[in-house]
Amino acid sequence: MSEFSSIADRATAAPFTAAEFHSAALDAVEGPGRSIAVFDCVGTLWSGDAGSGFMRWTIAKGLLSPEAIAWLDERYQAYLAGKNDELSICGQMVQVYRGLTEAVMRAAAAEFFATEIEHRIFPELRDLIAQMRSRGVEIWAVSSTNDWVIEEGVSRFNIAADRVLAARVAIENGIVTDRLLDVPTDEGKAASLARAGIAAPHAVFGNSIHDAAMLALARCACTPESDCHSAAFDPAQRGSNAKESAFGSGAFPVNPTPALLDLAAARRWPVYYPTSVAPVSGFAPEAVGGENIPAAGPSAGEPRG
């Protein structure tokens, strides 16, 4: 059980205002050396479940055969029963499209994002990324959702496809295969960044517990082993000048799920809720926007970040 098991305990991770969030995030990328910011996508850059949503959408559009749907449902039921792990189900959510052409998948992702997700983009995050880009910050996107949807989505933020680390399979002669190339989830997100040569980004943004390992990579992310804890992170002592208060962490939980909110309180990471998902009572709402929950069956556990 988490040591921050009650809503009252969770409230110790006091949310930033929009002005504080932008100031802290921009301040975090001002450090020396190659300035890098890393963003999770689903639930962080936009609300709405682009992972399971794409699955349901492709089924409704007839892209998946009954055999493919049955294949995935069998593995999802095993996941619910604890017999199929997180890494496997995330990969299987991409492998299920084997045999289709990449052109079909790109077109499907473009239509899906434009009609189902684009209106859910958080304008505050789009503005922040634009400001970072204007300052020469290198922007990366990391997600356990398939690369077709994520590359389409982050193009709205002017993030290039070669700066996207997402779940993907090999393409052979234009055909989707079931050979997995990457599945960035949990510790795998940090591992994918490491393979890309990114060990300590200046700032990291995520919304779920599946982003925890990636968030901890941020410079001065205030992990239990770091020395950047201070009274400045106590919301009761936060001053009116945000740069003189709770700044210093490069880890930014955005629209956090309950489990990540607990971790943020424990590590004194400042949290931020975009206006469209801000808690009306001062506490965290039920998170909107996970990744990779198949159409069959209810969601199990924490939404993927």
C-alpha positions as CSV (number, residue, x, y, z in Angstrom):
1,M,0.0,0.0,0.0
2,S,1.2,3.5,-0.8
3,E,2.3,5.7,2.1
4,F,0.1,8.3,0.4
5,S,-3.1,6.2,0.3
6,S,-5.7,8.9,1.0
7,I,-6.8,11.8,-1.1
8,A,-5.7,14.1,1.7
9,D,-2.2,12.7,1.5
10,R,-2.2,13.1,-2.3
11,A,-3.0,16.7,-1.9
12,T,0.5,17.3,-0.6
13,A,1.6,17.3,-4.3
14,A,0.0,20.7,-4.8
15,P,-0.7,21.5,-8.4
16,F,1.2,24.3,-10.2
17,T,-0.7,27.1,-11.8
18,A,-0.3,27.5,-15.5
19,A,2.1,30.4,-15.1
20,E,4.2,28.4,-12.5
21,F,4.2,25.3,-14.7
22,H,5.4,27.2,-17.8
23,S,8.0,29.1,-15.8
24,A,9.3,26.0,-14.0
25,A,9.5,24.0,-17.2
26,L,11.3,26.7,-19.1
27,D,13.6,27.2,-16.2
28,A,14.4,23.5,-16.1
29,V,15.7,23.5,-19.7
30,E,18.1,26.4,-19.2
31,G,20.8,24.2,-17.8
32,P,24.3,23.8,-19.4
33,G,24.9,21.5,-22.3
34,R,22.6,19.9,-24.8
35,S,19.1,21.0,-23.7
36,I,16.6,18.2,-24.0
37,A,12.9,17.8,-22.9
38,V,11.1,14.5,-23.1
39,F,7.3,14.1,-23.2
40,D,5.0,11.2,-22.8
41,C,2.1,11.6,-25.2
42,V,-1.3,10.0,-24.2
43,G,-2.7,11.8,-21.2
44,T,0.3,14.2,-21.2
45,L,0.0,16.0,-24.5
46,W,-3.7,15.3,-25.0
47,S,-6.6,13.7,-23.1
48,G,-8.6,10.8,-24.5
49,D,-7.4,7.2,-24.8
50,A,-5.5,7.2,-28.1
51,G,-4.3,3.7,-27.5
52,S,-7.5,1.7,-26.9
53,G,-9.4,4.3,-28.9
54,F,-7.4,3.5,-32.0
55,M,-8.0,-0.2,-31.4
56,R,-11.7,0.3,-31.1
57,W,-11.7,2.6,-34.1
58,T,-9.9,0.2,-36.4
59,I,-12.2,-2.6,-35.4
60,A,-15.2,-0.4,-36.2
61,K,-13.7,0.5,-39.5
62,G,-13.1,-3.1,-40.4
63,L,-9.4,-3.0,-40.5
64,L,-9.0,-6.0,-38.2
65,S,-10.2,-9.4,-39.1
66,P,-12.3,-11.5,-36.7
67,E,-9.3,-13.8,-36.3
68,A,-7.0,-10.9,-35.4
69,I,-9.6,-9.6,-32.9
70,A,-9.9,-13.0,-31.3
71,W,-6.1,-13.4,-31.2
72,L,-5.7,-10.1,-29.3
73,D,-8.7,-10.8,-27.0
74,E,-7.2,-14.1,-25.9
75,R,-4.0,-12.3,-24.9
76,Y,-5.9,-9.5,-23.2
77,Q,-7.9,-11.9,-21.1
78,A,-4.6,-13.5,-20.1
79,Y,-3.3,-10.0,-19.1
80,L,-6.4,-9.4,-16.9
81,A,-5.7,-12.8,-15.2
82,G,-2.1,-11.8,-14.6
83,K,-0.7,-14.4,-17.1
84,N,0.4,-11.8,-19.7
85,D,2.7,-9.0,-18.6
86,E,2.6,-5.3,-19.4
87,L,5.4,-5.4,-21.9
88,S,3.8,-8.2,-23.8
89,I,0.3,-6.7,-24.1
90,C,1.8,-3.4,-25.3
91,G,3.7,-5.2,-28.0
92,Q,0.7,-7.3,-29.0
93,M,-1.4,-4.2,-29.5
94,V,0.9,-3.4,-32.4
95,Q,1.6,-6.9,-33.7
96,V,-2.2,-7.4,-34.2
97,Y,-1.9,-5.3,-37.4
98,R,0.5,-7.7,-39.1
99,G,-0.3,-8.3,-42.7
100,L,-1.7,-4.8,-43.3
101,T,0.3,-2.3,-45.3
102,E,2.1,0.6,-43.7
103,A,0.3,2.9,-46.0
104,V,-3.1,1.7,-44.6
105,M,-1.9,2.2,-41.1
106,R,-0.5,5.7,-41.7
107,A,-3.8,6.7,-43.3
108,A,-5.8,5.2,-40.5
109,A,-3.8,6.9,-37.9
110,A,-4.1,10.3,-39.7
111,E,-7.9,10.0,-39.9
112,F,-8.3,8.7,-36.3
113,F,-6.2,11.4,-34.8
114,A,-7.8,14.2,-36.8
115,T,-11.4,13.1,-36.0
116,E,-11.1,11.6,-32.5
117,I,-8.1,13.1,-30.7
118,E,-6.9,16.4,-32.1
119,H,-9.6,18.4,-30.3
120,R,-8.3,17.0,-27.1
121,I,-4.8,18.4,-27.4
122,F,-3.8,20.4,-24.3
123,P,-3.1,23.9,-25.6
124,E,-0.9,24.6,-22.6
125,L,1.5,21.8,-23.6
126,R,1.5,22.8,-27.3
127,D,2.4,26.4,-26.3
128,L,5.1,25.2,-23.9
129,I,6.7,23.0,-26.6
130,A,6.6,25.9,-29.1
131,Q,8.4,28.1,-26.5
132,M,11.0,25.4,-25.9
133,R,11.6,24.9,-29.6
134,S,12.1,28.7,-30.0
135,R,14.8,28.4,-27.4
136,G,16.6,25.6,-29.2
137,V,15.5,22.8,-26.9
138,E,15.6,19.3,-28.4
139,I,12.1,17.7,-28.0
140,W,11.5,14.0,-27.8
141,A,8.2,12.0,-27.5
142,V,8.1,8.6,-25.9
143,S,5.0,6.4,-25.8
144,S,3.9,2.8,-25.6
145,T,1.2,3.4,-28.2
146,N,2.0,2.5,-31.8
147,D,4.3,4.8,-33.7
148,W,1.7,5.4,-36.5
149,V,-0.7,7.2,-34.0
150,I,2.1,8.9,-32.0
151,E,4.0,10.3,-35.0
152,E,0.7,11.6,-36.4
153,G,-0.2,13.2,-33.1
154,V,3.1,14.8,-32.3
155,S,3.3,16.3,-35.8
156,R,0.8,18.9,-34.3
157,F,3.6,19.9,-32.0
158,N,6.2,20.0,-34.8
159,I,8.0,17.0,-33.3
160,A,9.8,15.1,-36.0
161,A,9.3,11.4,-36.5
162,D,13.0,10.7,-35.8
163,R,12.5,12.2,-32.3
164,V,9.7,9.7,-31.5
165,L,10.2,6.5,-29.5
166,A,7.1,4.5,-29.6
167,A,5.9,0.9,-29.9
168,R,6.8,-0.3,-33.3
169,V,7.3,-3.4,-35.5
170,A,9.4,-4.0,-38.5
171,I,8.0,-3.1,-41.9
172,E,9.1,-5.4,-44.8
173,N,8.3,-4.5,-48.4
174,G,5.6,-2.1,-47.1
175,I,3.9,-4.7,-45.0
176,V,3.5,-4.6,-41.2
177,T,5.2,-7.6,-39.6
178,D,4.9,-9.0,-36.0
179,R,8.7,-8.5,-35.3
180,L,8.9,-6.0,-32.5
181,L,11.5,-3.3,-32.6
182,D,10.7,-1.4,-29.5
183,V,8.0,-1.3,-26.8
184,P,8.7,1.7,-24.5
185,T,6.8,1.2,-21.3
186,D,7.8,1.4,-17.6
187,E,11.6,1.0,-17.4
188,G,11.6,0.4,-21.1
189,K,11.0,4.1,-21.7
190,A,14.2,4.9,-19.9
191,A,16.0,2.2,-21.9
192,S,14.7,3.5,-25.2
193,L,16.0,6.9,-24.3
194,A,19.3,5.5,-23.3
195,R,19.6,3.7,-26.7
196,A,19.0,7.1,-28.3
197,G,21.8,8.6,-26.3
198,I,19.7,10.4,-23.8
199,A,20.6,9.6,-20.2
200,A,19.8,12.8,-18.3
201,P,17.3,15.1,-20.0
202,H,16.8,18.5,-18.5
203,A,13.0,18.0,-18.2
204,V,10.6,15.0,-18.4
205,F,6.8,15.1,-18.6
206,G,4.5,12.2,-18.0
207,N,1.0,11.3,-16.7
208,S,1.1,7.7,-15.4
209,I,3.1,5.4,-13.1
210,H,4.4,3.8,-16.3
211,D,6.3,7.1,-16.8
212,A,8.0,6.9,-13.4
213,A,11.3,5.5,-14.6
214,M,11.5,8.1,-17.3
215,L,10.6,10.9,-15.0
216,A,13.4,9.9,-12.6
217,L,15.9,10.4,-15.4
218,A,15.4,14.2,-15.3
219,R,18.2,16.3,-13.9
220,C,17.5,16.7,-10.2
221,A,14.3,14.7,-10.4
222,C,14.2,14.5,-6.6
223,T,14.4,10.7,-6.3
224,P,14.9,9.3,-2.8
225,E,18.6,9.1,-3.4
226,S,19.0,12.7,-4.6
227,D,19.8,15.7,-2.4
228,C,17.4,18.2,-4.0
229,H,14.6,17.8,-1.5
230,S,14.0,21.1,0.2
231,A,11.3,23.1,2.1
232,A,10.8,25.0,-1.2
233,F,8.8,22.0,-2.5
234,D,6.4,22.3,0.5
235,P,3.2,23.8,-1.0
236,A,2.6,25.6,2.3
237,Q,5.8,27.5,1.9
238,R,5.4,28.2,-1.8
239,G,5.8,31.9,-2.4
240,S,4.2,34.1,-5.0
241,N,7.3,34.1,-7.1
242,A,7.4,30.6,-8.6
243,K,11.1,30.7,-9.4
244,E,11.9,31.3,-5.7
245,S,9.7,28.4,-4.5
246,A,9.1,24.9,-5.7
247,F,11.4,24.9,-8.7
248,G,14.4,22.8,-9.2
249,S,13.0,19.4,-10.2
250,G,13.1,18.5,-13.9
251,A,10.3,15.9,-13.4
252,F,6.9,17.2,-14.3
253,P,3.8,14.9,-13.7
254,V,1.0,16.3,-15.9
255,N,-2.6,15.3,-15.5
256,P,-1.3,12.5,-13.1
257,T,-3.1,9.3,-12.5
258,P,-3.6,8.3,-8.8
259,A,-0.5,6.2,-8.6
260,L,1.7,8.8,-10.1
261,L,0.2,11.4,-7.9
262,D,1.2,9.3,-4.9
263,L,4.8,9.1,-6.2
264,A,4.9,12.8,-6.9
265,A,3.9,13.5,-3.3
266,A,6.6,11.2,-2.0
267,R,9.3,12.7,-4.3
268,R,8.0,16.2,-4.1
269,W,7.6,16.5,-7.8
270,P,5.4,19.5,-8.7
271,V,2.2,18.5,-10.6
272,Y,0.2,20.3,-13.2
273,Y,-3.4,19.8,-14.5
274,P,-4.2,21.4,-17.9
275,T,-7.4,23.5,-17.7
276,S,-9.6,20.9,-19.5
277,V,-8.8,18.2,-16.9
278,A,-8.2,20.3,-13.8
279,P,-9.8,18.9,-10.6
280,V,-12.9,20.9,-9.6
281,S,-12.5,20.1,-5.9
282,G,-8.7,20.6,-5.6
283,F,-8.0,16.9,-5.8
284,A,-7.1,14.7,-8.7
285,P,-9.8,13.6,-11.0
286,E,-9.9,10.1,-12.4
287,A,-7.3,10.1,-15.1
288,V,-8.4,10.5,-18.7
289,G,-6.3,9.0,-21.4
290,G,-4.4,5.8,-21.0
291,E,-2.7,3.7,-23.6
292,N,-3.1,0.3,-25.1
293,I,-6.3,-1.0,-23.4
294,P,-7.9,-3.3,-26.0
295,A,-11.5,-3.0,-27.0
296,A,-12.5,-6.2,-25.3
297,G,-13.0,-6.0,-21.6
298,P,-12.6,-3.2,-19.1
299,S,-9.4,-1.4,-18.3
300,A,-7.2,-3.1,-15.8
301,G,-4.9,-1.2,-13.6
302,E,-3.1,2.1,-14.2
303,P,-3.5,3.7,-17.7
304,R,-0.2,3.4,-19.6
305,G,1.7,6.6,-20.1
